[in-house]
Amino acid sequence: MDKLLITGGQPLAGELRISGAKNAALPILAATLLSDKPVSVGNIPHLHDITTTLELLGQMGVDLMVDEKMNIEVNANHINKFEAPYELVKTMRASILVLGPLLARFGEAHVSLPGGCAIGTRPVDIHIDSLIKMGANIQVEAGYIHATAKRLIGCHLLLDKVTVTGTENILMAAALADGVTIIENAAKEPEVTDLAHFLNKMGAKITGIGSDILTVEGVERLGVENLRYEILPDRIETGTYLVAGAITRGRVKLKNTDPRILDAVLVKLREAGADIECGDTWIELNMHGKRPKAVNIRTAPYPAFPTDMQAQFTALNSVADGIGLITETVFENRFMHVQELLRMGAQIKLESNTAICSGAEHLTAAPVMATDLRASASLVLAGLVAQGETLVDRIYHIDRGYDHIEEKLTQLGATIRRVPN
Ligand code: UD1
């Protein structure tokens, strides 16, 4: 298993290009199952989760063509298996995203239950209950969701909780349902919006996009000739490199991104003392060599502060001036990184779902272990400022969600390399 070796201490300086959003690419690739015409998708990030999704689609019989720039052409017209097996779902929860499209287009889906994960129990009850309300017959047996439906029927849904992949699954199912589906308390994350735009490009009739009430008028079929779609930029990757700039008191310019989908993160970085300038497709952060100031964070669904940036800001607060409170409201048990940061000299106290961080003057390098995707990113960030050499183990978590992280950080002047086991 590869590890990352990081020598901390240099302020980062330089420019890099942000990749396409993982969390938009995954549902959009799943949505290609709905199309009876080939679809071409660009700006796909080079990530392990994407490889898993392609494997998942491929084993169903989907034809895939991937070029060296990660443009992917998908033809889902000859599917012979309607299954997402445990072996794939256990490595990537987002595999649940094939449930809605398979059921809506082919009337059948067998998807392994995702089970628990490092950041909490993460049930999929809202996905299942909503599809049942749309007329699906669903049995959960031997760890699998078995779903059938002649044709799904549109209905009025009020979701108990804001769920990103839940909203996406329902949107995809509703696009081919008979009649109108109204989804209240829908997730408004930019990745949900990107999926809705993609579905409309394929011929779906979705209105209310970007709001928490989505209305979907079902259509008979989806798919248009020569459809080409570009995935939106990754706001979490963008935020992570901005924190890399801030934590090292450096200056970074990120291109091929979109500042409009990072409001909550930019507000907190400015509060931490960063000088930030934005253009339409770029963001530049400059700390002018200053130590960051501690900030208070409360995670919640978009447009509030994203839970996927919580761990990175915990690392930032670990070396910031003052005391910062980090409250996690989206996932239980999403503080696995704290134990590892403590080993590097961070001063953090956990009280229920709040981490109280007293900024240390400096962190000290230590061998640490990644526990989930964003927790891993926070350890890399801590390694960038720690004194000495930090070895981050289990980086397969990072490869699930960060495109060429060591190359991108090297481009910004970091001393980081991948070491094989
Ligand atoms: C997605 C993102 C993930 C992000 C999260 C929250 C993808 C592939 N992943 O995950 O990076 O951290 O949104 O922004 O897009 N819940 C239920 N029942 C359900 C579904 C969810 O109780 O049926 C709960 C979850 O346990 C959690 C909350 O709702 O407490 C939000 O989860 P959800 O938005 O569904 O997260 P994911 O879609 O899995």
Residues whose N, C-alpha, C, O or C-beta is under 5 A from the ligand:
A	BS01	UD1	N23 A94 R122 P123 V124 D125 I126 H127 K161 V162 T163 V164 T165 G166 T307 D308 V330 F331
